[in-house]
């Protein structure tokens, strides 16, 4: 099982925590480019306008909130990436 596959399995596991660096690695492996915005705003772009993911970096910790995980999963499913 590759690192990408392990990260995807962890993202899909509702019980497992998922960190910001893990999300950046996973989306990078799926072809998304990480674009820093103002403050904690970040966009992940894979070249398609409908496929842009807009998020805020979690702070003060690195752990993603459950609703952010759900949004990312729904976005990836809608795009046919998972």
Residue pairs with C-beta under 8 A, 6 or more apart in sequence:
1 9
3 25
3 29
4 26
4 29
4 30
7 22
7 25
7 26
7 29
8 26
8 82
10 16
10 18
10 22
11 18
11 22
11 23
11 26
11 69
11 72
11 73
12 73
12 82
14 66
17 63
17 64
18 63
18 64
18 69
19 62
19 63
19 64
20 57
20 58
20 62
20 63
20 64
21 62
23 64
23 72
24 34
27 34
27 44
27 53
27 72
28 34
30 46
30 76
30 81
31 46
31 47
32 44
32 45
32 46
32 53
33 44
33 45
33 46
34 42
34 43
34 44
35 42
35 43
35 44
35 45
36 42
37 43
39 56
40 56
40 57
40 59
41 54
41 55
41 56
42 54
42 55
42 56
42 57
43 52
43 53
43 54
43 55
44 52
44 53
44 55
45 51
45 52
46 52
48 79
51 75
51 79
53 71
53 72
53 75
55 68
55 71
55 72
58 64
58 65
58 68
64 72
73 82
76 82
